[in-house]
Amino acid sequence: MYFQSLMFAQLAPSPSPSPANLSHFVHRRTFRHTTLAVSASPPTANSSRPPIQIIGGKDSTLDATRKNDSTGFTLEPNEEEIDWMNLESDIRLWTRALRPVQWYPGHIMKTEKELREQLKLMDVVIEVRDARIPLSTTHPKMDAWLGNRKRILVLNREDMISNDDRNDWARYFAKQGIKVIFTNGKLGTGAMKLGRLAKSLAGDVNGKRREKGLLPRSVRAGIIGYPNVGKSSLINRLLKRKICAAAPRPGVTREMKWVKLGDGLDLLDSPGMLPMRIDDQAAAIKLAICDDIGEKAYDFTDVAGILVQMLARIPEVGSRALYNRYKIQLDGGCDL
C-alpha cells in the first residue's frame, strides 16, 4: 500500500442522481491499491469557476481555468461553455487532464470480425447492458451491426438501481420502440421471461420454413454486449446449469460459443465488445467505476478521485457510502 493524497474542491450543486442504492456504484477494487486522505476546499470568493486538483496519477492536475483536450490542444476559459450545474459536464471536465481510459485486448478485434459473420445466422439479438450505466455500456457500432434484426435490450443488475430509476429507463427506451427486460444475473430474475420473449419475437422463423417444406429448427439468439455486464451469467441461468465461464471481472469470455437451451432456443455467448477507441471519456470513467472494463485500462487514483467527486455531489448518501466501505470522510478525515 502506498499513500496518495487527493485534494478536491467543492463544486456548485448539480441535479442529483437517485440516491437509492448508490453504494452499489462503488466497486471494491477501485481503492484496492490506494490509501486515500480526502480534504475539501471551497473556491476562492473572486473565482467564477472552482479549481480542481487531483494529485496522483499521470497528468494529475486539473485546472478549470485552463485545460487540455484529448488531443493536447490547450483551451482558454472562454473557448467553451461549461455548465457547472450539470454533473455530466463536470465529469467531462475532470477527465480532460487524466490518462484516457482505453482497453482493447487482441481477442476483441478477432471477435468483432466473427460477430459480424455470426449475426447473419441470428433470428434475434439480445443486447445486455449494465442497468447502472445503460447509455455508457452500448457499442457505438451496435445499430449498424444489427440493422433491421429483431432486438431485445436487457438491463442487467436491476438490484443495483432504484425502482424509480428502473421505471424511468423503461419509459425512456419504450419511447424508442425498444423492448426492455430487467434482469438479475446472480439470482436469475427475468431470465425465463427473456427466453420466452426471444422465442416469441422469432416465432415466424419456422412458419416460413414450413411454407418452404423445411423442418422446424431452434430459434437462434445471440447475446452481445460490453465486458462484464453479465452475458454468460444470464445464459447459465437460462440453462439452469453452469455451461459458460462467468466471473465478476471483464475479459473472462474470450471466444464465441453456441449453446442449446433444449426447448427450441439456441444461444450464442460472445466476448465483451469494446470500441478500439473510447471517445467519450465520461462514459469510460463510469465503465471503470462499475468494473465494466479491464483494470489495465485506467489509473486507480484517477478513477478514485472522480468517484469521490461524484459521491460528494450527493453528500446525504455519498459520504455515508464512502465511510462505510473505505473509512473516508469528505471533511478531511481518513480512518484507514
Secondary structure, 3 states (H helix, E strand, C coil): CEEEEEEEECCCCCCCCCCCCHHHHCCHHHHCCEEEEEEEECCCCCCCCCCEECCCCCCCEECCCCEECCCCCEECHHHCCCCCCCHHHHHHHHCCCCCCCCCCCHHHHHHHHHHHHHHHHCCEEEEEEECCCCCCCCCCCHHHHHCCCEEEEEEECHHHCCHHHHHHHHHHHHCCCCEEEEEECCCCECHHHHHHHHHHHCCHHHHHHHHCCCCCCCEEEEEEECCCCCHHHHHHHHHCCCCCCCCCCCCCCCCCEEEECCCCEEEEECCCCCCCCCCCHHHHHHHHHCCCCCHHHCCHHHHHHHHHHHHHCCHHHHHHHHHHHHCECCCCCECC
